[in-house]
Amino acid sequence: MKYEGIIFDWAGTTVDYGCMAPVRAFDEAFKSFGIEPTMEEIRKPMGMLKIDHVRTMLQMERINNLWKEKYNRDWTEDDVQKIYEISERKIFEVLDKYTDIKPHVLETIIEIRNKGLKIGSTTGYTSDMMKIVTDRAKQQGYTPDFWISPDMVNSKGRPYPYMIFRNMEALELTSVDKVLKVGDTIADIKEGVNAGIDTVGIIEGSSLMGLSQEEYEALSEDKKNEMDLKVVSAYQDAGAKYIIRDISGLLDILK
């Protein structure tokens, strides 16, 4: 078999269908400063270290202009920190409510382990946030062999490749050619590309799709196909080697 290990993202990939917890937190944090972001603006940087996410949103032209109109000045790093602190507090308030394992994850992980592959993971969450996520995931039956957060690599989160390299070291994976990275955001794909490994984008329940399971299942087939194609196109543009409907599609790749 070509691959020795698979490195998964968390929210939107293995837990939290639709990656809802961070969206809610960023929305409320920016609104507390009188700035109302769109869902597209919130989701575009998804997967990055959370303070980098805030900074990236402030750099967006529309939000940057709104900030200048409201405060008659440019935003500063102090503003970034203040918005981040609110978003962090909001995430902690809701995180345990958005940690349900996504469909097909548990049975797929069992099959992957049976094939002898190791399971790693990276995230945009901080280590303190991950203590909540990993504990809830463990209660539901999902425990990767290794996880790491951006603050464990000097805050050099995605799209930097360092969390992947730390996974490879911990799991004793012998080559970048023998590793798969699976995620649901552009940052996930870029993280894998920058590490020189094959990347996989998941369609259903992804942050790129941006819908809850109930919202997605309520769509007509035509609308599902339309939204699926947009997600596929975004992954392709980011450099994904594989694109799968849900995590079970990994088993076809491993064949």
PyMOL commands that set and color helices and strands:
alter all, ss='L'
color gray80, all
select helices_A, chain A and resi 20-31+39-43+50-59+61-71+77-97+105-114+127-140+150-153+162-171+176-178+186-195+213-217+221-238+247-254
alter helices_A, ss='H'
color red, helices_A
select strands_A, chain A and resi 5-8+118-121+179-183+198-202+242-244
alter strands_A, ss='S'
color yellow, strands_A
deselect
rebuild
show_as cartoon
